[in-house]
Amino acid sequence: MNTDRIYAEQLANEYAPKDTSKVIALRKLDAKAKLPAIVFTYSLGIVSSLVAGIGMCLSMNVIGSGTQTMFILGVVIGLIGLCGIGVNYPIYLKMLAKGKQKYAYEIMQLANEISEK
């Protein structure tokens, strides 16, 4: 394999004139399809982790009065947080698939236009 030739082709591709408006539009459509799923997933993950942490703190007597009731409340709150963490990834996959399905036609059409030139 001729590495000099591969390097030269990569360098030429970087400097070759491109129809940037279509490439930028394609990137924007891709981001538009993925962004809602990403934002929701990060938000749910952060909130669920904080809820699980509060539950752990309550059950280990770091916060609260240290009674039996606080321990049970901490375990319940911790389990709610862990459930939120557990369902986060499947929700992300469903939201991502829905976003991709919504913009699939436009993205494929624009990608075909770019690849034909």
N, CA, C and O atoms as a GROMACS GRO file, in nm:
protein
  468
    1MET      N    1   0.085  -0.118   0.000
    1MET     CA    2   0.000   0.000   0.000
    1MET      C    3   0.090   0.124   0.000
    1MET      O    4   0.184   0.134   0.078
    2ASN      N    5   0.060   0.216  -0.086
    2ASN     CA    6   0.139   0.336  -0.101
    2ASN      C    7   0.084   0.444  -0.007
    2ASN      O    8  -0.018   0.507  -0.038
    3THR      N    9   0.150   0.466   0.105
    3THR     CA   10   0.101   0.562   0.203
    3THR      C   11   0.115   0.706   0.155
    3THR      O   12   0.036   0.793   0.192
    4ASP      N   13   0.216   0.731   0.072
    4ASP     CA   14   0.231   0.867   0.018
    4ASP      C   15   0.113   0.905  -0.070
    4ASP      O   16   0.066   1.018  -0.067
    5ARG      N   17   0.067   0.809  -0.148
    5ARG     CA   18  -0.047   0.835  -0.236
    5ARG      C   19  -0.174   0.861  -0.154
    5ARG      O   20  -0.252   0.952  -0.185
    6ILE      N   21  -0.194   0.781  -0.050
    6ILE     CA   22  -0.312   0.799   0.036
    6ILE      C   23  -0.307   0.935   0.103
    6ILE      O   24  -0.408   1.005   0.110
    7TYR      N   25  -0.189   0.973   0.153
    7TYR     CA   26  -0.174   1.103   0.217
    7TYR      C   27  -0.200   1.215   0.119
    7TYR      O   28  -0.266   1.314   0.154
    8ALA      N   29  -0.151   1.202  -0.003
    8ALA     CA   30  -0.171   1.305  -0.104
    8ALA      C   31  -0.318   1.320  -0.140
    8ALA      O   32  -0.367   1.431  -0.159
    9GLU      N   33  -0.390   1.207  -0.148
    9GLU     CA   34  -0.533   1.214  -0.178
    9GLU      C   35  -0.612   1.279  -0.065
    9GLU      O   36  -0.704   1.356  -0.090
   10GLN      N   37  -0.576   1.247   0.059
   10GLN     CA   38  -0.644   1.309   0.173
   10GLN      C   39  -0.619   1.459   0.176
   10GLN      O   40  -0.710   1.537   0.202
   11LEU      N   41  -0.496   1.497   0.149
   11LEU     CA   42  -0.462   1.639   0.148
   11LEU      C   43  -0.533   1.711   0.035
   11LEU      O   44  -0.580   1.824   0.053
   12ALA      N   45  -0.543   1.648  -0.080
   12ALA     CA   46  -0.612   1.709  -0.193
   12ALA      C   47  -0.761   1.724  -0.163
   12ALA      O   48  -0.822   1.823  -0.203
   13ASN      N   49  -0.819   1.626  -0.094
   13ASN     CA   50  -0.961   1.635  -0.058
   13ASN      C   51  -0.988   1.750   0.038
   13ASN      O   52  -1.094   1.812   0.033
   14GLU      N   53  -0.892   1.778   0.125
   14GLU     CA   54  -0.909   1.890   0.218
   14GLU      C   55  -0.912   2.024   0.146
   14GLU      O   56  -0.986   2.115   0.185
   15TYR      N   57  -0.833   2.036   0.041
   15TYR     CA   58  -0.823   2.164  -0.028
   15TYR      C   59  -0.914   2.174  -0.151
   15TYR      O   60  -0.921   2.279  -0.214
   16ALA      N   61  -0.981   2.067  -0.185
   16ALA     CA   62  -1.070   2.069  -0.300
   16ALA      C   63  -1.191   2.156  -0.270
   16ALA      O   64  -1.243   2.154  -0.158
   17PRO      N   65  -1.237   2.232  -0.370
   17PRO     CA   66  -1.356   2.314  -0.345
   17PRO      C   67  -1.478   2.226  -0.323
   17PRO      O   68  -1.499   2.127  -0.394
   18LYS      N   69  -1.556   2.263  -0.225
   18LYS     CA   70  -1.675   2.186  -0.191
   18LYS      C   71  -1.796   2.276  -0.195
   18LYS      O   72  -1.787   2.398  -0.176
   19ASP      N   73  -1.909   2.215  -0.219
   19ASP     CA   74  -2.035   2.288  -0.211
   19ASP      C   75  -2.076   2.290  -0.064
   19ASP      O   76  -2.152   2.206  -0.017
   20THR      N   77  -2.023   2.388   0.008
   20THR     CA   78  -2.035   2.389   0.154
   20THR      C   79  -2.177   2.412   0.202
   20THR      O   80  -2.213   2.369   0.312
   21SER      N   81  -2.257   2.479   0.123
   21SER     CA   82  -2.392   2.506   0.170
   21SER      C   83  -2.472   2.377   0.189
   21SER      O   84  -2.548   2.365   0.285
   22LYS      N   85  -2.454   2.282   0.100
   22LYS     CA   86  -2.526   2.155   0.113
   22LYS      C   87  -2.467   2.070   0.225
   22LYS      O   88  -2.541   2.002   0.296
   23VAL      N   89  -2.336   2.072   0.240
   23VAL     CA   90  -2.271   1.996   0.347
   23VAL      C   91  -2.313   2.052   0.483
   23VAL      O   92  -2.342   1.976   0.576
   24ILE      N   93  -2.315   2.182   0.494
   24ILE     CA   94  -2.356   2.246   0.620
   24ILE      C   95  -2.503   2.216   0.648
   24ILE      O   96  -2.541   2.190   0.762
   25ALA      N   97  -2.586   2.221   0.545
   25ALA     CA   98  -2.727   2.189   0.562
   25ALA      C   99  -2.746   2.044   0.606
   25ALA      O  100  -2.834   2.014   0.688
   26LEU      N  101  -2.664   1.955   0.553
   26LEU     CA  102  -2.672   1.814   0.592
   26LEU      C  103  -2.632   1.796   0.738
   26LEU      O  104  -2.696   1.721   0.811
   27ARG      N  105  -2.527   1.865   0.780
   27ARG     CA  106  -2.484   1.857   0.921
   27ARG      C  107  -2.590   1.915   1.014
   27ARG      O  108  -2.614   1.861   1.122
   28LYS      N  109  -2.654   2.023   0.972
   28LYS     CA  110  -2.759   2.083   1.055
   28LYS      C  111  -2.878   1.990   1.068
   28LYS      O  112  -2.936   1.977   1.176
   29LEU      N  113  -2.916   1.925   0.957
   29LEU     CA  114  -3.027   1.830   0.963
   29LEU      C  115  -2.994   1.711   1.053
   29LEU      O  116  -3.078   1.662   1.128
   30ASP      N  117  -2.869   1.665   1.044
   30ASP     CA  118  -2.827   1.554   1.130
   30ASP      C  119  -2.832   1.594   1.277
   30ASP      O  120  -2.879   1.517   1.361
   31ALA      N  121  -2.785   1.713   1.308
   31ALA     CA  122  -2.790   1.762   1.446
   31ALA      C  123  -2.934   1.782   1.493
   31ALA      O  124  -2.967   1.756   1.608
   32LYS      N  125  -3.018   1.830   1.402
   32LYS     CA  126  -3.159   1.852   1.434
   32LYS      C  127  -3.229   1.720   1.466
   32LYS      O  128  -3.320   1.717   1.549
   33ALA      N  129  -3.188   1.614   1.400
   33ALA     CA  130  -3.248   1.483   1.425
   33ALA      C  131  -3.202   1.424   1.558
   33ALA      O  132  -3.279   1.355   1.625
   34LYS      N  133  -3.078   1.451   1.597
   34LYS     CA  134  -3.021   1.389   1.717
   34LYS      C  135  -3.033   1.474   1.843
   34LYS      O  136  -3.033   1.418   1.953
   35LEU      N  137  -3.044   1.603   1.831
   35LEU     CA  138  -3.037   1.692   1.947
   35LEU      C  139  -3.145   1.669   2.052
   35LEU      O  140  -3.112   1.666   2.171
   36PRO      N  141  -3.272   1.653   2.017
   36PRO     CA  142  -3.372   1.632   2.123
   36PRO      C  143  -3.345   1.507   2.208
   36PRO      O  144  -3.363   1.510   2.329
   37ALA      N  145  -3.302   1.400   2.145
   37ALA     CA  146  -3.272   1.278   2.219
   37ALA      C  147  -3.153   1.299   2.312
   37ALA      O  148  -3.154   1.251   2.425
   38ILE      N  149  -3.052   1.369   2.265
   38ILE     CA  150  -2.932   1.393   2.346
   38ILE      C  151  -2.964   1.481   2.465
   38ILE      O  152  -2.923   1.452   2.577
   39VAL      N  153  -3.036   1.589   2.442
   39VAL     CA  154  -3.070   1.682   2.551
   39VAL      C  155  -3.156   1.612   2.657
   39VAL      O  156  -3.130   1.625   2.776
   40PHE      N  157  -3.256   1.537   2.612
   40PHE     CA  158  -3.342   1.467   2.707
   40PHE      C  159  -3.264   1.363   2.786
   40PHE      O  160  -3.282   1.351   2.908
   41THR      N  161  -3.177   1.290   2.719
   41THR     CA  162  -3.101   1.184   2.786
   41THR      C  163  -3.007   1.241   2.891
   41THR      O  164  -3.000   1.189   3.002
   42TYR      N  165  -2.935   1.346   2.857
   42TYR     CA  166  -2.846   1.408   2.956
   42TYR      C  167  -2.926   1.462   3.074
   42TYR      O  168  -2.886   1.446   3.189
   43SER      N  169  -3.038   1.526   3.046
   43SER     CA  170  -3.120   1.582   3.154
   43SER      C  171  -3.173   1.474   3.246
   43SER      O  172  -3.163   1.485   3.368
   44LEU      N  173  -3.230   1.369   3.187
   44LEU     CA  174  -3.284   1.260   3.268
   44LEU      C  175  -3.172   1.189   3.346
   44LEU      O  176  -3.192   1.151   3.461
   45GLY      N  177  -3.057   1.172   3.285
   45GLY     CA  178  -2.946   1.107   3.352
   45GLY      C  179  -2.896   1.186   3.471
   45GLY      O  180  -2.868   1.129   3.577
   46ILE      N  181  -2.884   1.317   3.454
   46ILE     CA  182  -2.837   1.402   3.563
   46ILE      C  183  -2.937   1.403   3.677
   46ILE      O  184  -2.900   1.386   3.793
   47VAL      N  185  -3.064   1.422   3.644
   47VAL     CA  186  -3.168   1.428   3.748
   47VAL      C  187  -3.178   1.293   3.819
   47VAL      O  188  -3.189   1.289   3.942
   48SER      N  189  -3.176   1.184   3.745
   48SER     CA  190  -3.187   1.052   3.806
   48SER      C  191  -3.067   1.022   3.896
   48SER      O  192  -3.083   0.962   4.002
   49SER      N  193  -2.949   1.062   3.854
   49SER     CA  194  -2.830   1.042   3.938
   49SER      C  195  -2.839   1.122   4.067
   49SER      O  196  -2.801   1.074   4.174
   50LEU      N  197  -2.888   1.244   4.058
   50LEU     CA  198  -2.904   1.326   4.178
   50LEU      C  199  -3.009   1.267   4.272
   50LEU      O  200  -2.990   1.267   4.394
   51VAL      N  201  -3.118   1.216   4.217
   51VAL     CA  202  -3.221   1.153   4.299
   51VAL      C  203  -3.166   1.029   4.368
   51VAL      O  204  -3.191   1.007   4.486
   52ALA      N  205  -3.090   0.947   4.294
   52ALA     CA  206  -3.029   0.828   4.354
   52ALA      C  207  -2.931   0.867   4.464
   52ALA      O  208  -2.924   0.801   4.567
   53GLY      N  209  -2.856   0.973   4.443
   53GLY     CA  210  -2.762   1.022   4.544
   53GLY      C  211  -2.832   1.070   4.669
   53GLY      O  212  -2.786   1.045   4.781
   54ILE      N  213  -2.943   1.140   4.652
   54ILE     CA  214  -3.020   1.186   4.768
   54ILE      C  215  -3.073   1.066   4.846
   54ILE      O  216  -3.071   1.065   4.969
   55GLY      N  217  -3.120   0.965   4.774
   55GLY     CA  218  -3.168   0.844   4.840
   55GLY      C  219  -3.057   0.775   4.917
   55GLY      O  220  -3.080   0.726   5.028
   56MET      N  221  -2.938   0.770   4.859
   56MET     CA  222  -2.826   0.708   4.929
   56MET      C  223  -2.789   0.787   5.053
   56MET      O  224  -2.760   0.729   5.158
   57CYS      N  225  -2.789   0.919   5.042
   57CYS     CA  226  -2.756   1.002   5.158
   57CYS      C  227  -2.858   0.985   5.269
   57CYS      O  228  -2.821   0.980   5.387
   58LEU      N  229  -2.984   0.976   5.234
   58LEU     CA  230  -3.087   0.955   5.336
   58LEU      C  231  -3.073   0.818   5.402
   58LEU      O  232  -3.088   0.807   5.524
   59SER      N  233  -3.045   0.716   5.325
   59SER     CA  234  -3.037   0.582   5.382
   59SER      C  235  -2.910   0.561   5.464
   59SER      O  236  -2.908   0.475   5.552
   60MET      N  237  -2.805   0.638   5.439
   60MET     CA  238  -2.681   0.624   5.515
   60MET      C  239  -2.668   0.729   5.625
   60MET      O  240  -2.561   0.746   5.683
   61ASN      N  241  -2.776   0.800   5.654
   61ASN     CA  242  -2.782   0.899   5.762
   61ASN      C  243  -2.687   1.017   5.742
   61ASN      O  244  -2.646   1.080   5.840
   62VAL      N  245  -2.652   1.049   5.618
   62VAL     CA  246  -2.571   1.167   5.592
   62VAL      C  247  -2.659   1.291   5.603
   62VAL      O  248  -2.616   1.393   5.658
   63ILE      N  249  -2.780   1.283   5.551
   63ILE     CA  250  -2.878   1.389   5.569
   63ILE      C  251  -3.002   1.327   5.633
   63ILE      O  252  -3.022   1.206   5.623
   64GLY      N  253  -3.082   1.406   5.696
   64GLY     CA  254  -3.202   1.355   5.761
   64GLY      C  255  -3.176   1.326   5.908
   64GLY      O  256  -3.066   1.350   5.959
   65SER      N  257  -3.278   1.276   5.974
   65SER     CA  258  -3.270   1.256   6.120
   65SER      C  259  -3.212   1.121   6.158
   65SER      O  260  -3.181   1.100   6.275
   66GLY      N  261  -3.195   1.029   6.066
   66GLY     CA  262  -3.136   0.900   6.096
   66GLY      C  263  -3.233   0.800   6.154
   66GLY      O  264  -3.192   0.700   6.212
   67THR      N  265  -3.360   0.824   6.138
   67THR     CA  266  -3.460   0.731   6.190
   67THR      C  267  -3.488   0.621   6.089
   67THR      O  268  -3.441   0.625   5.975
   68GLN      N  269  -3.565   0.523   6.133
   68GLN     CA  270  -3.604   0.411   6.047
   68GLN      C  271  -3.684   0.461   5.928
   68GLN      O  272  -3.669   0.410   5.817
   69THR      N  273  -3.769   0.560   5.948
   69THR     CA  274  -3.851   0.616   5.841
   69THR      C  275  -3.763   0.682   5.735
   69THR      O  276  -3.788   0.667   5.615
   70MET      N  277  -3.661   0.754   5.778
   70MET     CA  278  -3.570   0.819   5.682
   70MET      C  279  -3.492   0.714   5.602
   70MET      O  280  -3.466   0.733   5.483
   71PHE      N  281  -3.454   0.606   5.667
   71PHE     CA  282  -3.383   0.499   5.597
   71PHE      C  283  -3.471   0.439   5.488
   71PHE      O  284  -3.426   0.422   5.374
   72ILE      N  285  -3.595   0.407   5.521
   72ILE     CA  286  -3.688   0.350   5.423
   72ILE      C  287  -3.715   0.450   5.311
   72ILE      O  288  -3.718   0.412   5.194
   73LEU      N  289  -3.735   0.576   5.346
   73LEU     CA  290  -3.757   0.680   5.246
   73LEU      C  291  -3.635   0.693   5.154
   73LEU      O  292  -3.650   0.711   5.033
   74GLY      N  293  -3.517   0.683   5.212
   74GLY     CA  294  -3.394   0.690   5.132
   74GLY      C  295  -3.382   0.574   5.035
   74GLY      O  296  -3.341   0.593   4.920
   75VAL      N  297  -3.418   0.455   5.079
   75VAL     CA  298  -3.413   0.338   4.990
   75VAL      C  299  -3.513   0.354   4.876
   75VAL      O  300  -3.481   0.325   4.761
   76VAL      N  301  -3.632   0.401   4.907
   76VAL     CA  302  -3.734   0.420   4.804
   76VAL      C  303  -3.690   0.527   4.703
   76VAL      O  304  -3.701   0.508   4.582
   77ILE      N  305  -3.641   0.638   4.754
   77ILE     CA  306  -3.595   0.746   4.665
   77ILE      C  307  -3.476   0.698   4.581
   77ILE      O  308  -3.468   0.729   4.462
   78GLY      N  309  -3.386   0.623   4.641
   78GLY     CA  310  -3.272   0.569   4.566
   78GLY      C  311  -3.315   0.475   4.456
   78GLY      O  312  -3.260   0.478   4.346
   79LEU      N  313  -3.414   0.391   4.485
   79LEU     CA  314  -3.464   0.299   4.382
   79LEU      C  315  -3.532   0.373   4.268
   79LEU      O  316  -3.521   0.333   4.152
   80ILE      N  317  -3.601   0.481   4.300
   80ILE     CA  318  -3.663   0.563   4.194
   80ILE      C  319  -3.553   0.622   4.105
   80ILE      O  320  -3.566   0.622   3.983
   81GLY      N  321  -3.448   0.672   4.165
   81GLY     CA  322  -3.336   0.726   4.088
   81GLY      C  323  -3.269   0.621   4.002
   81GLY      O  324  -3.234   0.647   3.887
   82LEU      N  325  -3.250   0.502   4.057
   82LEU     CA  326  -3.187   0.394   3.981
   82LEU      C  327  -3.276   0.348   3.866
   82LEU      O  328  -3.226   0.311   3.760
   83CYS      N  329  -3.407   0.349   3.886
   83CYS     CA  330  -3.499   0.316   3.777
   83CYS      C  331  -3.488   0.419   3.664
   83CYS      O  332  -3.490   0.384   3.546
   84GLY      N  333  -3.477   0.546   3.702
   84GLY     CA  334  -3.460   0.651   3.602
   84GLY      C  335  -3.331   0.633   3.523
   84GLY      O  336  -3.328   0.654   3.402
   85ILE      N  337  -3.225   0.593   3.592
   85ILE     CA  338  -3.098   0.567   3.525
   85ILE      C  339  -3.112   0.446   3.432
   85ILE      O  340  -3.058   0.446   3.322
   86GLY      N  341  -3.184   0.345   3.478
   86GLY     CA  342  -3.198   0.223   3.399
   86GLY      C  343  -3.278   0.240   3.272
   86GLY      O  344  -3.249   0.175   3.171
   87VAL      N  345  -3.379   0.326   3.273
   87VAL     CA  346  -3.462   0.344   3.153
   87VAL      C  347  -3.408   0.453   3.061
   87VAL      O  348  -3.464   0.476   2.953
   88ASN      N  349  -3.303   0.520   3.102
   88ASN     CA  350  -3.250   0.631   3.025
   88ASN      C  351  -3.204   0.588   2.886
   88ASN      O  352  -3.240   0.651   2.787
   89TYR      N  353  -3.126   0.483   2.876
   89TYR     CA  354  -3.072   0.442   2.747
   89TYR      C  355  -3.180   0.390   2.651
   89TYR      O  356  -3.179   0.429   2.534
   90PRO      N  357  -3.273   0.305   2.696
   90PRO     CA  358  -3.380   0.265   2.602
   90PRO      C  359  -3.464   0.383   2.552
   90PRO      O  360  -3.505   0.385   2.436
   91ILE      N  361  -3.489   0.480   2.641
   91ILE     CA  362  -3.563   0.599   2.597
   91ILE      C  363  -3.482   0.675   2.492
   91ILE      O  364  -3.537   0.724   2.394
   92TYR      N  365  -3.350   0.685   2.515
   92TYR     CA  366  -3.262   0.753   2.419
   92TYR      C  367  -3.269   0.685   2.282
   92TYR      O  368  -3.280   0.753   2.180
   93LEU      N  369  -3.262   0.553   2.281
   93LEU     CA  370  -3.266   0.482   2.153
   93LEU      C  371  -3.397   0.505   2.079
   93LEU      O  372  -3.397   0.524   1.958
   94LYS      N  373  -3.508   0.505   2.152
   94LYS     CA  374  -3.638   0.528   2.088
   94LYS      C  375  -3.650   0.670   2.036
   94LYS      O  376  -3.700   0.692   1.925
   95MET      N  377  -3.605   0.767   2.115
   95MET     CA  378  -3.612   0.906   2.071
   95MET      C  379  -3.520   0.931   1.952
   95MET      O  380  -3.556   1.006   1.861
   96LEU      N  381  -3.402   0.869   1.952
   96LEU     CA  382  -3.309   0.885   1.841
   96LEU      C  383  -3.366   0.824   1.714
   96LEU      O  384  -3.356   0.884   1.606
   97ALA      N  385  -3.425   0.707   1.725
   97ALA     CA  386  -3.487   0.643   1.607
   97ALA      C  387  -3.602   0.728   1.553
   97ALA      O  388  -3.619   0.740   1.432
   98LYS      N  389  -3.680   0.786   1.643
   98LYS     CA  390  -3.791   0.870   1.600
   98LYS      C  391  -3.740   0.996   1.528
   98LYS      O  392  -3.795   1.036   1.426
   99GLY      N  393  -3.635   1.057   1.583
   99GLY     CA  394  -3.577   1.176   1.519
   99GLY      C  395  -3.515   1.144   1.384
   99GLY      O  396  -3.529   1.222   1.289
  100LYS      N  397  -3.447   1.030   1.375
  100LYS     CA  398  -3.388   0.991   1.247
  100LYS      C  399  -3.496   0.960   1.144
  100LYS      O  400  -3.481   0.993   1.027
  101GLN      N  401  -3.604   0.897   1.189
  101GLN     CA  402  -3.713   0.865   1.098
  101GLN      C  403  -3.779   0.993   1.047
  101GLN      O  404  -3.821   1.001   0.931
  102LYS      N  405  -3.789   1.092   1.133
  102LYS     CA  406  -3.855   1.217   1.096
  102LYS      C  407  -3.778   1.291   0.986
  102LYS      O  408  -3.838   1.349   0.895
  103TYR      N  409  -3.645   1.289   0.995
  103TYR     CA  410  -3.563   1.364   0.900
  103TYR      C  411  -3.493   1.275   0.797
  103TYR      O  412  -3.409   1.324   0.721
  104ALA      N  413  -3.526   1.148   0.792
  104ALA     CA  414  -3.455   1.053   0.704
  104ALA      C  415  -3.468   1.092   0.557
  104ALA      O  416  -3.369   1.088   0.483
  105TYR      N  417  -3.587   1.127   0.514
  105TYR     CA  418  -3.607   1.157   0.372
  105TYR      C  419  -3.524   1.278   0.330
  105TYR      O  420  -3.457   1.275   0.226
  106GLU      N  421  -3.528   1.384   0.409
  106GLU     CA  422  -3.454   1.505   0.375
  106GLU      C  423  -3.303   1.479   0.376
  106GLU      O  424  -3.231   1.527   0.288
  107ILE      N  425  -3.256   1.404   0.476
  107ILE     CA  426  -3.113   1.377   0.485
  107ILE      C  427  -3.067   1.291   0.368
  107ILE      O  428  -2.964   1.319   0.307
  108MET      N  429  -3.143   1.189   0.336
  108MET     CA  430  -3.106   1.101   0.224
  108MET      C  431  -3.107   1.177   0.091
  108MET      O  432  -3.020   1.157   0.007
  109GLN      N  433  -3.205   1.263   0.074
  109GLN     CA  434  -3.213   1.340  -0.050
  109GLN      C  435  -3.093   1.434  -0.063
  109GLN      O  436  -3.033   1.443  -0.170
  110LEU      N  437  -3.060   1.502   0.044
  110LEU     CA  438  -2.946   1.594   0.041
  110LEU      C  439  -2.815   1.519   0.027
  110LEU      O  440  -2.725   1.565  -0.043
  111ALA      N  441  -2.801   1.404   0.092
  111ALA     CA  442  -2.679   1.324   0.080
  111ALA      C  443  -2.662   1.272  -0.062
  111ALA      O  444  -2.550   1.267  -0.113
  112ASN      N  445  -2.770   1.234  -0.126
  112ASN     CA  446  -2.762   1.189  -0.266
  112ASN      C  447  -2.722   1.303  -0.357
  112ASN      O  448  -2.644   1.282  -0.451
  113GLU      N  449  -2.772   1.422  -0.333
  113GLU     CA  450  -2.733   1.538  -0.414
  113GLU      C  451  -2.584   1.569  -0.399
  113GLU      O  452  -2.517   1.602  -0.497
  114ILE      N  453  -2.534   1.557  -0.280
  114ILE     CA  454  -2.392   1.584  -0.255
  114ILE      C  455  -2.306   1.477  -0.319
  114ILE      O  456  -2.204   1.508  -0.380
  115SER      N  457  -2.344   1.351  -0.307
  115SER     CA  458  -2.263   1.241  -0.359
  115SER      C  459  -2.265   1.232  -0.511
  115SER      O  460  -2.171   1.177  -0.570
  116GLU      N  461  -2.368   1.284  -0.577
  116GLU     CA  462  -2.376   1.280  -0.722
  116GLU      C  463  -2.279   1.376  -0.788
  116GLU      O  464  -2.240   1.356  -0.903
  117LYS      N  465  -2.242   1.480  -0.718
  117LYS     CA  466  -2.152   1.580  -0.780
  117LYS      C  467  -2.009   1.539  -0.775
  117LYS      O  468  -1.922   1.612  -0.823
   0.00000   0.00000   0.00000
